[in-house]
Each structure stands twice: as C-alpha cells, then as structure tokens.
Amino acid sequence: MRRALIIWGVGAIAAGCATSATSSAVRSVAVKHQGASFEATAQGCERTRRTTVRQFTELADAVSWGKAAAALAPNRSCDVVVEAVRGDAREEVFRVSRDAHGVWTVGSVGSR
C-alpha cells in the first residue's frame, strides 16, 4: 500500500508539472463544449490492460481522473481519451498519455 502511494505521489508530481497550461486548455475546451457530458476511456493503464470507461459531468474531473490513471501505470503505457458527448454525437476533446518510460503527453485534441 505504501509503495502504491509513493508511486502515485511521484506520478502526480510529474502530471502536475504542466498544470497551468493544462488548466487553461481544459477551460477553453469546456467552454467550447458547454452542456456536454464527458466520457474518459483508459486503455493499458491497469495491470490487466483492460479498458476502463468513466462518465463525468465536468471536463476537469475527467482530465484529473485520466492523469491519476496514467500516474498509476508505472513501467507500461497508458492512454486516456476524453470525449465530449451530446446525445448520439461524440467528439474526442482531450488526451492524457504516459509511455512506458514515463513521458507524459497531456492536451486538447483539435477538431477534426
């Protein structure tokens, strides 16, 4: 348990390095998709590599969950895609990734 907390803490510090830039991007995307709900899908983050899907009403919560999921995936890659959902319409709006070497990518996804 203690080891998991230490690993989580180190990952959280790494994820927090670009917090102000991330916060600005999250606010911008949230305004653009006002009224939408958000679905975060994590792939490869758990030891079993299963796909995990979570629903959120706020984009900031979805991105925070994605960062936490990636921080808990030491020595393996983890990708979290956040989609804005309105009815049947879905649009990928944010991505959080951490590769097996600990390199993070956190940011909004441009419109297609």
LOTORDREN-360749 format. One record per residue: x, y, z of N, C-alpha, C in turn. Coordinates in steps of 0.02 Angstrom, whole numbers, padded with zeros to 5 digits. Layout:
n_x = X n_y = Y n_z = Z ca_x = X ca_y = Y ca_z = Z c_x = X c_y = Y c_z = Z
...
This chain:
n_x = 00041 n_y = -00060 n_z = 00000 ca_x = 00000 ca_y = 00000 ca_z = 00000 c_x = 00044 c_y = 00063 c_z = 00000
n_x = 00094 n_y = 00064 n_z = 00044 ca_x = 00137 ca_y = 00122 ca_z = 00047 c_x = 00173 c_y = 00133 c_z = -00019
n_x = 00197 n_y = 00078 n_z = -00050 ca_x = 00231 ca_y = 00083 ca_z = -00115 c_x = 00185 c_y = 00114 c_z = -00167
n_x = 00122 n_y = 00092 n_z = -00167 ca_x = 00074 ca_y = 00119 ca_z = -00215 c_x = 00064 c_y = 00194 c_z = -00204
n_x = 00061 n_y = 00216 n_z = -00142 ca_x = 00052 ca_y = 00287 ca_z = -00128 c_x = 00113 c_y = 00327 c_z = -00150
n_x = 00173 n_y = 00299 n_z = -00140 ca_x = 00233 ca_y = 00334 ca_z = -00161 c_x = 00234 c_y = 00339 c_z = -00237
n_x = 00219 n_y = 00285 n_z = -00271 ca_x = 00217 ca_y = 00286 ca_z = -00345 c_x = 00165 c_y = 00336 c_z = -00369
n_x = 00106 n_y = 00336 n_z = -00337 ca_x = 00054 ca_y = 00382 ca_z = -00356 c_x = 00077 c_y = 00454 c_z = -00346
n_x = 00111 n_y = 00467 n_z = -00289 ca_x = 00135 ca_y = 00534 ca_z = -00274 c_x = 00185 c_y = 00559 c_z = -00325
n_x = 00232 n_y = 00516 n_z = -00345 ca_x = 00281 ca_y = 00534 ca_z = -00396 c_x = 00246 c_y = 00548 c_z = -00462
n_x = 00200 n_y = 00506 n_z = -00480 ca_x = 00163 ca_y = 00517 ca_z = -00543 c_x = 00122 c_y = 00580 c_z = -00541
n_x = 00092 n_y = 00594 n_z = -00483 ca_x = 00051 ca_y = 00654 ca_z = -00477 c_x = 00094 c_y = 00716 c_z = -00483
n_x = 00155 n_y = 00714 n_z = -00456 ca_x = 00200 ca_y = 00771 ca_z = -00463 c_x = 00218 c_y = 00781 c_z = -00536
n_x = 00234 n_y = 00727 n_z = -00570 ca_x = 00251 ca_y = 00731 ca_z = -00642 c_x = 00192 c_y = 00758 c_z = -00682
n_x = 00133 n_y = 00734 n_z = -00666 ca_x = 00074 ca_y = 00756 ca_z = -00703 c_x = 00058 c_y = 00829 c_z = -00689
n_x = 00076 n_y = 00853 n_z = -00630 ca_x = 00061 ca_y = 00921 ca_z = -00611 c_x = 00108 c_y = 00973 c_z = -00641
n_x = 00162 n_y = 00952 n_z = -00672 ca_x = 00212 ca_y = 00999 ca_z = -00698 c_x = 00182 c_y = 01049 c_z = -00748
n_x = 00135 n_y = 01027 n_z = -00788 ca_x = 00106 ca_y = 01071 ca_z = -00838 c_x = 00035 c_y = 01092 c_z = -00818
n_x = 00023 n_y = 01097 n_z = -00753 ca_x = -00045 ca_y = 01109 ca_z = -00729 c_x = -00075 c_y = 01174 c_z = -00755
n_x = -00039 n_y = 01229 n_z = -00754 ca_x = -00069 ca_y = 01292 ca_z = -00775 c_x = -00087 c_y = 01291 c_z = -00849
n_x = -00043 n_y = 01263 n_z = -00890 ca_x = -00058 ca_y = 01258 ca_z = -00961 c_x = -00116 c_y = 01211 c_z = -00973
n_x = -00117 n_y = 01156 n_z = -00936 ca_x = -00172 ca_y = 01108 ca_z = -00941 c_x = -00237 c_y = 01140 c_z = -00919
n_x = -00236 n_y = 01176 n_z = -00864 ca_x = -00296 ca_y = 01208 ca_z = -00838 c_x = -00325 c_y = 01256 c_z = -00889
n_x = -00282 n_y = 01294 n_z = -00922 ca_x = -00305 ca_y = 01341 ca_z = -00973 c_x = -00337 c_y = 01303 c_z = -01032
n_x = -00306 n_y = 01248 n_z = -01053 ca_x = -00333 ca_y = 01209 ca_z = -01108 c_x = -00399 c_y = 01177 c_z = -01088
n_x = -00403 n_y = 01152 n_z = -01026 ca_x = -00465 ca_y = 01121 ca_z = -01002 c_x = -00522 c_y = 01173 c_z = -01002
n_x = -00508 n_y = 01232 n_z = -00977 ca_x = -00560 ca_y = 01285 ca_z = -00976 c_x = -00583 c_y = 01301 c_z = -01046
n_x = -00536 n_y = 01308 n_z = -01092 ca_x = -00553 ca_y = 01325 ca_z = -01161 c_x = -00597 c_y = 01272 c_z = -01193
n_x = -00578 n_y = 01209 n_z = -01184 ca_x = -00617 ca_y = 01153 ca_z = -01213 c_x = -00685 c_y = 01148 c_z = -01179
n_x = -00687 n_y = 01157 n_z = -01113 ca_x = -00750 ca_y = 01153 ca_z = -01076 c_x = -00800 c_y = 01206 c_z = -01100
n_x = -00775 n_y = 01266 n_z = -01113 ca_x = -00819 ca_y = 01320 ca_z = -01138 c_x = -00845 c_y = 01302 c_z = -01207
n_x = -00802 n_y = 01275 n_z = -01248 ca_x = -00821 ca_y = 01256 ca_z = -01316 c_x = -00875 c_y = 01201 c_z = -01317
n_x = -00875 n_y = 01159 n_z = -01265 ca_x = -00921 ca_y = 01102 ca_z = -01261 c_x = -00968 c_y = 01109 c_z = -01202
n_x = -00988 n_y = 01170 n_z = -01188 ca_x = -01033 ca_y = 01184 ca_z = -01132 c_x = -01098 c_y = 01144 c_z = -01141
n_x = -01120 n_y = 01112 n_z = -01087 ca_x = -01181 ca_y = 01073 ca_z = -01090 c_x = -01171 c_y = 01000 c_z = -01107
n_x = -01110 n_y = 00982 n_z = -01127 ca_x = -01096 ca_y = 00912 ca_z = -01143 c_x = -01076 c_y = 00874 c_z = -01080
n_x = -01082 n_y = 00809 n_z = -01082 ca_x = -01052 ca_y = 00767 ca_z = -01030 c_x = -00987 c_y = 00741 c_z = -01059
n_x = -00946 n_y = 00710 n_z = -01018 ca_x = -00881 ca_y = 00688 ca_z = -01041 c_x = -00870 c_y = 00615 c_z = -01022
n_x = -00842 n_y = 00578 n_z = -01068 ca_x = -00828 ca_y = 00507 ca_z = -01057 c_x = -00753 c_y = 00496 c_z = -01065
n_x = -00721 n_y = 00470 n_z = -01013 ca_x = -00650 ca_y = 00456 ca_z = -01014 c_x = -00639 c_y = 00381 c_z = -01022
n_x = -00599 n_y = 00361 n_z = -01070 ca_x = -00584 ca_y = 00291 ca_z = -01082 c_x = -00509 c_y = 00281 c_z = -01074
n_x = -00490 n_y = 00239 n_z = -01024 ca_x = -00420 ca_y = 00224 ca_z = -01011 c_x = -00403 c_y = 00156 c_z = -01041
n_x = -00348 n_y = 00153 n_z = -01077 ca_x = -00326 ca_y = 00090 ca_z = -01108 c_x = -00254 c_y = 00076 c_z = -01088
n_x = -00242 n_y = 00016 n_z = -01062 ca_x = -00174 ca_y = -00006 ca_z = -01045 c_x = -00149 c_y = 00019 c_z = -00979
n_x = -00191 n_y = 00052 n_z = -00940 ca_x = -00168 ca_y = 00082 ca_z = -00877 c_x = -00164 c_y = 00033 c_z = -00819
n_x = -00205 n_y = -00017 n_z = -00819 ca_x = -00206 ca_y = -00065 ca_z = -00764 c_x = -00161 c_y = -00124 c_z = -00780
n_x = -00143 n_y = -00161 n_z = -00729 ca_x = -00101 ca_y = -00220 ca_z = -00739 c_x = -00132 c_y = -00269 c_z = -00788
n_x = -00198 n_y = -00274 n_z = -00788 ca_x = -00232 ca_y = -00321 ca_z = -00833 c_x = -00240 c_y = -00293 c_z = -00903
n_x = -00223 n_y = -00229 n_z = -00912 ca_x = -00228 ca_y = -00194 ca_z = -00976 c_x = -00300 c_y = -00188 c_z = -01001
n_x = -00348 n_y = -00197 n_z = -00956 ca_x = -00418 ca_y = -00191 ca_z = -00977 c_x = -00435 c_y = -00118 c_z = -00990
n_x = -00486 n_y = -00108 n_z = -01029 ca_x = -00511 ca_y = -00040 ca_z = -01044 c_x = -00560 c_y = -00020 c_z = -00990
n_x = -00552 n_y = 00040 n_z = -00964 ca_x = -00596 ca_y = 00066 ca_z = -00912 c_x = -00629 c_y = 00130 c_z = -00938
n_x = -00695 n_y = 00135 n_z = -00928 ca_x = -00732 ca_y = 00193 ca_z = -00951 c_x = -00767 c_y = 00225 c_z = -00891
n_x = -00762 n_y = 00291 n_z = -00887 ca_x = -00796 ca_y = 00328 ca_z = -00833 c_x = -00833 c_y = 00388 c_z = -00863
n_x = -00889 n_y = 00405 n_z = -00834 ca_x = -00931 ca_y = 00461 ca_z = -00855 c_x = -00920 c_y = 00520 c_z = -00808
n_x = -00918 n_y = 00580 n_z = -00835 ca_x = -00908 ca_y = 00641 ca_z = -00795 c_x = -00953 c_y = 00697 c_z = -00821
n_x = -00974 n_y = 00740 n_z = -00777 ca_x = -01012 ca_y = 00799 ca_z = -00798 c_x = -00966 c_y = 00858 c_z = -00812
n_x = -00905 n_y = 00856 n_z = -00785 ca_x = -00857 ca_y = 00911 ca_z = -00794 c_x = -00794 c_y = 00885 c_z = -00828
n_x = -00769 n_y = 00922 n_z = -00877 ca_x = -00708 ca_y = 00902 ca_z = -00912 c_x = -00649 c_y = 00900 c_z = -00864
n_x = -00643 n_y = 00947 n_z = -00819 ca_x = -00587 ca_y = 00949 ca_z = -00772 c_x = -00584 c_y = 00885 c_z = -00731
n_x = -00641 n_y = 00858 n_z = -00712 ca_x = -00642 ca_y = 00796 ca_z = -00673 c_x = -00618 c_y = 00737 c_z = -00716
n_x = -00639 n_y = 00736 n_z = -00779 ca_x = -00618 ca_y = 00682 ca_z = -00824 c_x = -00543 c_y = 00684 c_z = -00836
n_x = -00515 n_y = 00743 n_z = -00845 ca_x = -00444 ca_y = 00750 ca_z = -00857 c_x = -00405 c_y = 00731 c_z = -00793
n_x = -00429 n_y = 00752 n_z = -00735 ca_x = -00396 ca_y = 00734 ca_z = -00672 c_x = -00396 c_y = 00659 c_z = -00662
n_x = -00452 n_y = 00627 n_z = -00677 ca_x = -00456 ca_y = 00554 ca_z = -00672 c_x = -00406 c_y = 00522 c_z = -00720
n_x = -00401 n_y = 00549 n_z = -00781 ca_x = -00354 ca_y = 00522 ca_z = -00830 c_x = -00282 c_y = 00528 c_z = -00807
n_x = -00265 n_y = 00585 n_z = -00776 ca_x = -00197 ca_y = 00594 ca_z = -00750 c_x = -00182 c_y = 00544 c_z = -00695
n_x = -00231 n_y = 00534 n_z = -00651 ca_x = -00222 ca_y = 00486 ca_z = -00596 c_x = -00214 c_y = 00415 c_z = -00623
n_x = -00253 n_y = 00397 n_z = -00673 ca_x = -00248 ca_y = 00330 ca_z = -00703 c_x = -00180 c_y = 00321 c_z = -00734
n_x = -00155 n_y = 00371 n_z = -00769 ca_x = -00089 ca_y = 00366 ca_z = -00801 c_x = -00033 c_y = 00364 c_z = -00749
n_x = -00041 n_y = 00401 n_z = -00695 ca_x = 00010 ca_y = 00402 ca_z = -00642 c_x = 00017 c_y = 00334 c_z = -00609
n_x = -00037 n_y = 00295 n_z = -00608 ca_x = -00035 ca_y = 00229 ca_z = -00576 c_x = -00012 c_y = 00174 c_z = -00623
n_x = 00011 n_y = 00192 n_z = -00682 ca_x = 00032 ca_y = 00142 ca_z = -00732 c_x = 00108 c_y = 00143 c_z = -00741
n_x = 00146 n_y = 00127 n_z = -00689 ca_x = 00218 ca_y = 00128 ca_z = -00696 c_x = 00243 c_y = 00073 c_z = -00743
n_x = 00295 n_y = 00088 n_z = -00780 ca_x = 00328 ca_y = 00040 ca_z = -00825 c_x = 00283 c_y = 00012 c_z = -00879
n_x = 00230 n_y = 00046 n_z = -00896 ca_x = 00189 ca_y = 00025 ca_z = -00952 c_x = 00153 c_y = 00087 c_z = -00979
n_x = 00133 n_y = 00083 n_z = -01041 ca_x = 00100 ca_y = 00141 ca_z = -01071 c_x = 00027 c_y = 00143 c_z = -01049
n_x = 00000 n_y = 00203 n_z = -01049 ca_x = -00069 ca_y = 00215 ca_z = -01029 c_x = -00095 c_y = 00272 c_z = -01072
n_x = -00153 n_y = 00261 n_z = -01103 ca_x = -00185 ca_y = 00313 ca_z = -01143 c_x = -00256 c_y = 00324 c_z = -01118
n_x = -00273 n_y = 00387 n_z = -01106 ca_x = -00340 ca_y = 00405 ca_z = -01085 c_x = -00367 c_y = 00456 c_z = -01136
n_x = -00423 n_y = 00439 n_z = -01166 ca_x = -00455 ca_y = 00482 ca_z = -01215 c_x = -00520 c_y = 00508 c_z = -01183
n_x = -00529 n_y = 00573 n_z = -01186 ca_x = -00590 ca_y = 00604 ca_z = -01159 c_x = -00631 c_y = 00629 c_z = -01218
n_x = -00694 n_y = 00608 n_z = -01220 ca_x = -00740 ca_y = 00629 ca_z = -01273 c_x = -00796 c_y = 00672 c_z = -01243
n_x = -00815 n_y = 00724 n_z = -01280 ca_x = -00874 ca_y = 00763 ca_z = -01262 c_x = -00933 c_y = 00726 c_z = -01293
n_x = -00986 n_y = 00717 n_z = -01253 ca_x = -01044 ca_y = 00678 ca_z = -01276 c_x = -01107 c_y = 00722 c_z = -01270
n_x = -01143 n_y = 00727 n_z = -01326 ca_x = -01208 ca_y = 00762 ca_z = -01328 c_x = -01255 c_y = 00719 c_z = -01368
n_x = -01300 n_y = 00685 n_z = -01334 ca_x = -01345 ca_y = 00639 ca_z = -01369 c_x = -01306 c_y = 00583 c_z = -01401
n_x = -01313 n_y = 00575 n_z = -01466 ca_x = -01276 ca_y = 00523 ca_z = -01503 c_x = -01209 c_y = 00550 c_z = -01530
n_x = -01198 n_y = 00615 n_z = -01525 ca_x = -01137 ca_y = 00645 ca_z = -01551 c_x = -01080 c_y = 00639 c_z = -01501
n_x = -01021 n_y = 00620 n_z = -01526 ca_x = -00961 ca_y = 00614 ca_z = -01485 c_x = -00904 c_y = 00648 c_z = -01521
n_x = -00861 n_y = 00681 n_z = -01481 ca_x = -00802 ca_y = 00712 ca_z = -01510 c_x = -00744 c_y = 00704 c_z = -01461
n_x = -00689 n_y = 00678 n_z = -01485 ca_x = -00629 ca_y = 00672 ca_z = -01443 c_x = -00603 c_y = 00743 c_z = -01430
n_x = -00595 n_y = 00761 n_z = -01366 ca_x = -00576 ca_y = 00829 ca_z = -01349 c_x = -00512 c_y = 00835 c_z = -01309
n_x = -00492 n_y = 00781 n_z = -01275 ca_x = -00432 ca_y = 00785 ca_z = -01232 c_x = -00399 c_y = 00717 c_z = -01230
n_x = -00333 n_y = 00717 n_z = -01221 ca_x = -00296 ca_y = 00654 ca_z = -01217 c_x = -00242 c_y = 00661 c_z = -01163
n_x = -00237 n_y = 00608 n_z = -01122 ca_x = -00184 ca_y = 00602 ca_z = -01072 c_x = -00148 c_y = 00537 c_z = -01086
n_x = -00082 n_y = 00541 n_z = -01097 ca_x = -00043 ca_y = 00481 ca_z = -01111 c_x = 00020 c_y = 00481 c_z = -01070
n_x = 00041 n_y = 00422 n_z = -01052 ca_x = 00105 ca_y = 00412 ca_z = -01018 c_x = 00136 c_y = 00350 c_z = -01049
n_x = 00196 n_y = 00356 n_z = -01076 ca_x = 00226 ca_y = 00296 ca_z = -01106 c_x = 00264 c_y = 00256 c_z = -01054
n_x = 00291 n_y = 00199 n_z = -01074 ca_x = 00325 ca_y = 00153 ca_z = -01029 c_x = 00388 c_y = 00184 c_z = -00997
n_x = 00413 n_y = 00238 n_z = -01026 ca_x = 00473 ca_y = 00271 ca_z = -01000 c_x = 00455 c_y = 00330 c_z = -00955
n_x = 00391 n_y = 00342 n_z = -00945 ca_x = 00368 ca_y = 00396 ca_z = -00901 c_x = 00359 c_y = 00463 c_z = -00935
n_x = 00359 n_y = 00464 n_z = -01001 ca_x = 00350 ca_y = 00527 ca_z = -01038 c_x = 00275 c_y = 00541 c_z = -01045
n_x = 00255 n_y = 00601 n_z = -01022 ca_x = 00185 ca_y = 00621 ca_z = -01021 c_x = 00167 c_y = 00663 c_z = -01082
n_x = 00105 n_y = 00655 n_z = -01105 ca_x = 00075 ca_y = 00699 ca_z = -01154 c_x = 00005 c_y = 00714 c_z = -01129
n_x = -00008 n_y = 00778 n_z = -01116 ca_x = -00074 ca_y = 00798 ca_z = -01091 c_x = -00096 c_y = 00858 c_z = -01132
n_x = -00154 n_y = 00854 n_z = -01163 ca_x = -00177 ca_y = 00912 ca_z = -01201 c_x = -00241 c_y = 00901 c_z = -01238
n_x = -00266 n_y = 00957 n_z = -01263 ca_x = -00329 ca_y = 00955 ca_z = -01300 c_x = -00315 c_y = 00927 c_z = -01369
n_x = -00368 n_y = 00902 n_z = -01400 ca_x = -00364 ca_y = 00874 ca_z = -01467 c_x = -00402 c_y = 00920 c_z = -01513
n_x = -00370 n_y = 00940 n_z = -01568 ca_x = -00402 ca_y = 00986 ca_z = -01615 c_x = -00463 c_y = 00955 c_z = -01648
n_x = -00508 n_y = 00996 n_z = -01670 ca_x = -00568 ca_y = 00972 ca_z = -01704 c_x = -00549 c_y = 00940 c_z = -01770
n_x = -00587 n_y = 00888 n_z = -01786 ca_x = -00574 ca_y = 00852 ca_z = -01849 c_x = -00612 c_y = 00883 c_z = -01905
